[in-house]
Amino acid sequence: MTIIVFTQKEIIEWQSQYPILKEIIELRPVFWMNPNLTKMDEAISLPLTRKDIEDAELRWQRFAPFLERTFPETSATNGVIESPLKEISQMKNKHLTEMDGKFYLKCDHELPVAGSIKARGGFYEVLQYAEKLAIESGMLRNDEDYEVFLTDRFKSFFNQYSIGVGSTGNLGLSIGIISAKLGFNVSVYMSMDAKQWKKDLLRKNGAEVLEFEGDFSEAIKAGREATVKNPKGYFIDDEDSKHLFLGYSTAALRLEKQLKAKDITVDADHPLFVYLPCGVGGSPGGITFGLKQVLGDHVHCFFAEPTHSPSVLIGLVTGELDNISVQDFGIDNRTEADGLAVGRPSRFATVVSDQLTSGIYTLEDDELYRQLAYLADTEEIYLEPSAAAGLIGPKQIYRYAEENNIKLSHANHIAWATGGSLVPEKDMQMFYNKGKNLK
């Protein structure tokens, strides 16, 4: 990664063109509405379609028997990696008293095995790669039960291949766990932001962990370079991956069923607002793409980024997308929200988000801790700091609703909780105590 670091004159010129940059550079929380927001039937050059999402869901179904046998914690869902949708009325009633409509938590912190949203993208990309290798080698027939992936024959075959990934934590955790179970040699290149317990858990599950003093972009660059040198190496690129994106997008098909089960309608009179923590932008971008394809234009998706790591915000505000980083503007990319500590956005996802994201807001680390403590006190649900970023979403969107003539009286709101269930108890207690002390 090349860090440009603009001169003061250049920064002033940028701010003149995009006034919100001044507040962003000063690390102040901001709310930005996307002027490029486009209706689904008018969006141009989208790299994927609903058919791609449906094909990805079929792949999940084919692998369900393997997942159920490999991970007993998925037996209740017959091998489906999915999380519940829970109403958090006590959180709303105590801390969002002016909010219209109902408030829900999409509990991806409860996703089995990996305990975070990254199980959707990370697991999916590894599974599609394993399937591709097995089919191309002639080891897998079209009509075969995917429990064959459990056999020593398949594990020996995959042991010839290596998988690499750069990560701040949760993506590496998901990819490391599933790759090792299949038999791949897996290396996770982790940035300085990654928590020690995540590194320890990866090693326990059979992954190699390589640690870097730099941030996410440096870790991913090193991982990419090392992996591609191996003719049988496969690098999972969080900055530019169609398959990660597709794995996240299938969440929309599952959420549609959960909404129907709760008699939640999504239309002009019942808009749906979704608040998604954002790092490199792959998971919120994929989910937004899926929701727009499945539920249409009456779902409004907002990304939430730390004030010190507003990479997608800067990319979209300037129109430079992945060609620009937070460090270029002198922003340090240091945040307690390790999964969101990203200086440069995803090349693949940001092109899509530029058209489909309704807006982005930023928040300070202290607010993350406050919100996770509020949620624990009201709902007895515990999240890691980055996963709490969506909880203030309903407070942000009043101007957006007013300017777009959206009635909020019958709105529904979903904060996407992206991780936390695998956090060691002592670490979670530390998060909670910090939040309580900040109230």
C-alpha positions in Angstrom: 0.0 0.0 0.0 1.2 3.5 -0.9 0.4 6.2 1.6 0.2 9.5 -0.1 -0.4 11.9 2.8 -1.7 15.1 1.2 -0.1 18.4 1.9 -2.0 20.9 4.0 -2.8 22.8 0.8 -4.1 19.7 -0.9 -6.2 18.8 2.2 -7.8 22.3 2.1 -8.6 21.8 -1.6 -10.3 18.5 -0.8 -12.3 20.1 2.0 -13.4 22.9 -0.3 -14.8 20.3 -2.7 -16.2 18.1 0.1 -16.9 20.2 3.3 -17.7 17.1 5.4 -14.1 16.1 5.1 -13.1 18.8 7.6 -15.2 17.1 10.3 -14.0 13.6 9.3 -10.3 14.7 9.5 -10.9 16.3 12.9 -12.2 12.9 14.0 -15.7 14.2 14.8 -18.7 11.9 14.5 -20.6 12.7 11.2 -23.7 11.5 9.3 -23.4 11.4 5.5 -26.2 10.8 3.1 -25.2 9.1 -0.2 -25.9 11.4 -3.2 -25.3 8.5 -5.5 -28.0 6.2 -4.0 -29.8 4.5 -6.9 -32.9 2.4 -7.2 -32.3 -1.2 -7.8 -33.8 -1.2 -11.3 -31.7 1.8 -12.2 -28.4 0.6 -10.8 -25.7 0.1 -13.5 -22.8 -2.2 -13.9 -23.6 -4.3 -10.7 -21.1 -7.2 -10.9 -23.6 -9.8 -9.6 -27.3 -10.6 -9.8 -30.0 -12.2 -7.7 -29.3 -15.5 -9.6 -25.7 -15.4 -8.2 -27.1 -15.1 -4.6 -29.5 -18.0 -5.2 -26.7 -20.1 -6.6 -24.6 -19.3 -3.5 -27.5 -20.4 -1.3 -27.6 -23.7 -3.1 -23.9 -24.2 -2.4 -24.6 -23.7 1.3 -27.3 -26.3 1.1 -25.0 -28.8 -0.6 -22.4 -28.4 2.2 -25.0 -28.5 5.0 -24.5 -32.3 5.7 -20.7 -31.7 5.9 -21.1 -28.7 8.2 -23.6 -30.6 10.5 -21.2 -33.6 10.9 -18.1 -31.4 11.3 -19.6 -28.9 13.7 -22.2 -30.4 16.1 -23.3 -26.9 17.2 -25.0 -26.7 13.8 -27.2 -29.8 14.3 -30.2 -27.8 15.5 -30.2 -26.0 12.1 -29.3 -29.1 10.1 -25.9 -27.6 9.1 -27.1 -24.2 8.2 -24.9 -21.3 9.5 -27.5 -18.8 10.6 -28.4 -16.5 13.5 -31.7 -15.4 15.1 -33.5 -12.1 14.7 -34.5 -10.7 18.2 -36.5 -7.7 19.1 -34.7 -5.6 21.6 -37.6 -3.6 23.0 -36.0 -2.9 26.4 -33.0 -1.3 24.7 -35.3 0.8 22.7 -37.5 1.8 25.6 -34.7 2.9 27.8 -32.1 4.3 25.4 -34.0 5.2 22.2 -37.1 6.8 23.7 -37.8 9.0 20.7 -37.4 6.2 18.1 -40.4 5.3 15.9 -41.1 1.7 15.1 -39.6 -1.5 16.4 -36.0 -2.3 17.0 -34.4 -5.7 16.3 -30.9 -7.2 16.6 -29.6 -9.5 13.9 -27.6 -11.8 16.1 -24.6 -12.7 14.0 -22.5 -12.7 17.2 -24.3 -16.0 17.8 -23.4 -17.6 14.4 -22.2 -21.1 15.2 -18.5 -22.1 15.0 -16.9 -18.7 14.3 -19.1 -16.4 16.4 -19.2 -13.6 14.0 -20.6 -12.3 10.7 -17.3 -13.5 9.0 -18.6 -17.0 9.1 -20.9 -16.0 6.3 -18.2 -14.8 3.9 -15.2 -16.7 5.2 -16.8 -20.1 5.3 -18.5 -19.6 2.0 -15.3 -18.7 0.1 -13.4 -21.6 1.5 -16.3 -24.0 0.7 -16.6 -22.8 -2.9 -12.9 -23.2 -3.4 -12.9 -26.7 -2.0 -15.9 -27.7 -4.2 -14.1 -26.2 -7.3 -10.9 -28.2 -6.6 -12.8 -31.4 -5.9 -14.9 -31.1 -9.1 -11.9 -30.2 -11.3 -9.9 -33.1 -10.0 -12.8 -35.6 -10.6 -13.1 -36.5 -7.0 -16.6 -35.1 -6.6 -19.6 -36.1 -8.7 -22.6 -33.8 -9.2 -25.0 -36.1 -7.3 -22.7 -37.0 -4.4 -23.4 -36.4 -0.8 -21.0 -33.7 0.5 -20.3 -35.7 3.6 -17.5 -37.1 1.4 -15.6 -34.0 2.4 -15.2 -35.6 5.8 -13.1 -38.5 4.5 -9.4 -38.9 4.9 -9.1 -39.1 1.1 -10.4 -35.6 0.7 -8.4 -34.2 3.6 -5.2 -35.7 2.1 -6.1 -34.1 -1.2 -6.7 -30.7 0.2 -3.4 -31.0 2.2 -1.6 -30.3 -1.0 -3.0 -26.8 -1.1 -2.5 -23.7 0.9 -4.9 -20.9 1.8 -3.8 -17.4 3.0 -5.8 -14.5 4.3 -5.0 -11.1 5.8 -7.2 -10.1 8.8 -7.8 -7.9 11.8 -9.3 -10.9 13.6 -12.7 -12.4 12.8 -12.3 -13.1 9.1 -9.0 -14.9 9.8 -10.7 -16.8 12.6 -13.5 -18.1 10.3 -11.2 -18.9 7.4 -8.6 -20.6 9.7 -11.2 -22.8 11.4 -13.0 -24.1 8.2 -9.8 -24.4 6.1 -8.1 -26.5 8.8 -11.1 -28.7 9.2 -11.1 -29.5 5.4 -7.4 -30.3 5.5 -5.9 -27.2 3.9 -2.7 -25.6 5.1 -3.9 -22.2 6.2 -1.9 -19.1 7.1 -3.5 -16.0 8.7 -1.6 -12.8 8.4 -2.8 -10.6 11.3 -2.5 -6.9 11.8 -1.5 -5.2 15.1 -5.2 -4.6 15.9 -6.0 -8.3 16.2 -6.7 -9.5 19.7 -4.4 -12.1 21.3 -7.3 -14.5 22.1 -8.1 -14.7 18.4 -4.6 -15.5 17.5 -4.5 -18.2 20.2 -7.8 -19.7 19.1 -6.6 -19.9 15.5 -3.4 -21.7 16.5 -5.4 -24.1 18.7 -7.5 -24.9 15.6 -4.5 -25.7 13.4 -3.9 -22.5 11.6 -0.5 -20.8 11.2 -0.6 -17.2 12.5 1.8 -14.5 11.3 1.8 -11.2 13.1 2.5 -7.8 11.7 3.2 -4.5 13.4 1.3 -2.6 10.7 -2.4 -2.3 10.0 -4.8 -4.4 8.0 -3.5 -3.2 4.6 0.0 -4.2 5.4 -1.0 -7.6 6.7 -3.1 -8.3 3.6 -0.4 -7.2 1.2 2.2 -9.5 2.9 -0.3 -12.3 2.9 -1.2 -11.9 -0.8 2.5 -11.8 -1.8 3.5 -14.8 0.2 0.5 -16.9 -0.9 0.6 -16.3 -4.6 4.2 -17.5 -4.7 2.9 -21.0 -4.1 1.5 -22.6 -7.3 -1.1 -24.3 -5.1 -1.8 -21.3 -2.9 -5.1 -19.5 -2.8 -5.4 -16.1 -1.3 -8.7 -14.9 0.1 -8.6 -11.2 -0.6 -10.9 -9.1 1.7 -10.1 -6.1 -0.4 -11.3 -7.6 -3.7 -13.4 -10.8 -3.3 -16.5 -11.7 -5.2 -17.0 -14.9 -3.2 -16.7 -13.3 0.3 -19.3 -10.8 -1.0 -21.7 -13.5 -2.2 -21.4 -15.4 1.1 -22.6 -12.3 3.0 -25.3 -11.6 0.4 -27.1 -14.9 1.1 -28.0 -13.5 4.6 -30.8 -11.6 2.8 -32.6 -14.7 1.7 -32.6 -16.0 5.4 -33.6 -12.6 6.8 -36.5 -12.5 4.4 -37.9 -15.7 5.9 -37.3 -14.4 9.5 -39.2 -11.2 8.7 -42.1 -13.2 7.3 -42.2 -15.4 10.4 -42.6 -12.2 12.5 -45.2 -10.8 10.1 -42.9 -7.9 9.3 -43.8 -6.2 6.0 -41.3 -4.2 4.0 -43.0 -1.5 1.8 -43.4 2.2 1.5 -45.6 2.3 4.7 -43.3 -0.1 6.5 -39.7 0.8 5.6 -36.8 -1.2 7.0 -33.7 0.4 8.2 -30.5 -1.7 8.7 -27.4 -0.5 10.5 -24.2 -2.4 9.6 -20.7 -2.1 11.2 -18.2 -1.5 8.5 -14.5 -2.2 8.1 -13.2 -2.9 4.6 -16.9 -2.9 3.5 -17.3 -6.5 2.2 -19.8 -7.8 4.7 -22.0 -4.7 4.9 -21.8 -4.2 1.1 -22.7 -7.9 0.5 -25.6 -7.7 2.9 -26.8 -4.4 1.4 -26.6 -5.9 -2.1 -28.6 -9.0 -1.0 -31.2 -7.0 0.9 -31.8 -4.7 -2.1 -32.1 -7.6 -4.5 -34.5 -9.5 -2.2 -36.5 -6.8 -0.4 -36.2 -3.9 -2.8 -35.8 -0.1 -2.4 -37.8 0.2 0.8 -34.9 -1.3 2.8 -32.4 1.5 3.7 -28.9 0.4 4.7 -26.5 2.5 6.7 -22.8 1.7 7.4 -21.2 2.5 10.8 -17.5 3.3 11.0 -15.1 4.4 13.8 -14.1 8.1 13.6 -10.5 6.9 13.4 -11.1 4.4 10.5 -13.7 5.9 8.1 -12.2 4.2 5.1 -15.5 3.5 3.1 -16.8 6.9 4.0 -13.8 8.7 2.6 -13.8 6.5 -0.5 -17.5 7.3 -1.2 -17.4 11.0 -0.2 -14.5 11.7 -2.5 -15.5 9.3 -5.3 -12.0 7.8 -5.2 -13.4 4.5 -3.7 -10.4 2.2 -3.0 -7.9 4.6 -4.5 -7.7 6.6 -1.3 -7.0 5.7 2.3 -7.6 7.4 5.7 -3.9 7.7 6.2 -3.7 9.9 3.1 -5.6 12.5 5.2 -3.4 12.0 8.3 -6.0 9.8 10.1 -4.3 7.2 12.2 -6.7 4.2 11.7 -6.4 3.3 15.4 -9.5 2.0 17.0 -10.6 -0.5 19.7 -13.1 -1.9 17.2 -10.5 -4.3 15.7 -12.8 -5.7 13.0 -13.3 -2.1 11.7 -9.7 -1.0 11.8 -9.3 -0.7 8.1 -7.6 2.2 6.3 -8.6 1.4 2.7 -12.0 0.1 1.5 -12.7 -3.0 -0.6 -12.3 -2.6 -4.3 -15.1 -5.0 -5.2 -17.6 -4.1 -2.6 -17.3 -0.3 -2.7 -18.3 -0.1 -6.3 -21.6 -1.7 -5.3 -22.0 0.3 -2.1 -21.5 3.5 -4.0 -24.9 2.9 -5.6 -26.9 1.0 -2.9 -25.8 2.4 0.5 -28.2 5.1 1.9 -25.5 6.6 4.0 -22.7 6.3 6.6 -22.3 7.5 10.1 -19.2 7.5 12.3 -18.9 7.1 16.1 -16.2 7.3 18.7 -14.8 4.2 20.5 -16.3 5.4 23.8 -19.7 5.3 22.2 -19.2 1.6 21.2 -18.4 0.7 24.8 -21.4 2.7 26.1 -23.8 0.9 23.7 -22.5 -2.6 24.5 -23.0 -1.9 28.2 -26.5 -0.5 27.5 -27.4 -3.7 25.5 -26.0 -5.9 28.3 -28.0 -4.1 31.0 -31.3 -4.1 29.1 -31.2 -7.3 27.1 -28.5 -9.4 28.7 -26.8 -9.6 25.3 -23.0 -9.2 25.1 -21.1 -8.0 22.1 -17.6 -7.0 21.2 -17.1 -3.3 20.7 -17.1 -3.3 16.9 -20.5 -5.2 16.9 -22.2 -2.4 18.9 -21.7 0.2 16.1 -25.2 -0.3 14.7 -27.0 0.3 18.0 -27.1 4.1 17.6 -28.4 3.9 14.0 -32.0 4.8 14.7 -30.8 8.2 16.1 -29.0 9.0 12.9 -31.7 8.8 10.2 -34.3 11.5 10.9 -32.9 14.0 8.4 -32.6 11.2 5.8 -36.2 10.2 6.4 -37.4 13.8 6.2 -35.6 14.6 3.0 -36.8 11.4 1.3 -40.4 11.7 2.6 -40.2 8.4 4.5 -42.7 7.9 7.3 -41.1 6.4 10.4 -44.3 5.6 12.4 -44.4 2.0 11.2 -40.7 1.6 10.4 -38.6 -1.4 11.6 -35.0 -1.1 12.5 -32.3 -3.8 12.6 -28.8 -3.4 14.1 -26.5 -6.0 12.8 -24.5 -7.5 15.7 -21.4 -8.8 14.0 -19.4 -10.6 16.7 -18.8 -11.4 20.4 -19.9 -14.9 21.5 -16.3 -16.3 21.4 -14.8 -13.4 23.3 -13.2 -14.8 26.6 -15.3 -13.9 29.7 -12.5 -11.8 31.2 -12.2 -9.7 28.0 -16.0 -9.3 27.8 -16.1 -8.2 31.4 -13.5 -5.6 30.7 -15.5 -4.3 27.7 -18.6 -4.1 29.9 -16.9 -2.4 32.8 -15.4 0.2 30.5 -18.8 1.0 29.1 -20.4 1.2 32.5 -17.7 3.7 33.6 -18.4 5.9 30.6 -22.1 6.3 31.2 
